[in-house]
């Protein structure tokens, strides 16, 4: 069935493109999005100067929110004619000189600055903003500064860039808007006193919702369903094309290669069939259980999109549709613990030592231990067992050293601990009791007495 295969390939390409490049569609946080929208719109159309910080954990969608607002605003002629967007990233623009050079290039003012010598950073920035004024010197283009990884700009020498930007915004020398994006909620404390006094202290928080599982189900459906012809027409109406001259800014990568469903041609019969399958999955109790577990692990949308990308990546001729089994396998991979797998693949002697360490930690409330303590506890149990008798001390020491290499235990550092013989060096356990129990349950051909020792009362 060649048609089905080509439809499947198109579907896979469509879903991957949506999951990776759909930065213009933003889900939830309507009030916060409207705040950013109004802030940028007032700067461009009314010449207001503003400064604000957008705060939230990584992966929650701060950059996506700003991108979706820019896509909406830049399609308006009044906005893109009256404003310039300057994008600076703290990971790329590592000092103020590089940042100012990039800002000059994004404003298309290299020719105006060429050959000029400025006495200070403030003088240079003032000249750039002056160049943007129209012929009557009253009307000036608004400049929107987007500072990604804002906390890294706080580590620049004397915070000169931030001081001058906030100073211009506060004194209304020119219409600019400074919008910082960062994952550090305490970023205000990183600002110097003179910088902090010029900041408007407008902070917009994007915090994860704890009870948004119904929204997660809707997100699952909206990301995996294919658009009907009517929905494609609606998308075209609500997402106007951005003027090409706006996209000439090489630094503003946020607006390049945005997702466009109009580029994909999928037969309506295939779309109906695919969407019906996704609807069935959404109603399935097994799928809801897996999604609920994943939601309890991580409520952020960014990591969830990457999990769905992995799910879509598994589609091929042998597996032409997403099934309950494939989602359950995804859930198992998501919840799997690498340390448990590593521990389950260790030798019987090593698992016995880990169990001895576990019992020691339970008795002494996770106090540090050394090899001699664990050897004594292991020997006490081994003498009463049938399968672990007669193991020599160097063999046990070698197994203990291997546990240290695998980072199941770690030596304590500091003081005079480094001068102690290795048998008496104190260590701490890096595993939870639950991980040890899971590993023992997963180990095949493990003698029954060892499993019973792990579950037994303290020996």
ZIGIUR-V850434 format. One record per helix or strand of 2 or more residues. SS is the DSSP state (~ for helix, > for strand). FROM is the first residue (numbers start at 1). TO is the last residue. If there is no record, write none. Layout:
ss->(SS,SS)
from->(FROM,FROM)
to->(TO,TO)
This chain:
ss->(~,~,>,~,~,>,~,~,~,>,~,~,>,~,~,>,~,~,~,~,~,~,~,~,~,~,~,~,~,>,~,~,>,~,~)
from->(2,30,50,62,77,83,96,110,121,142,150,157,176,187,193,203,213,229,244,253,261,268,285,301,324,338,348,371,393,409,417,422,427,433,448)
to->(21,46,56,74,82,89,106,113,131,148,153,171,182,190,196,206,224,238,248,255,263,283,297,313,335,344,363,382,405,411,419,424,429,442,455)
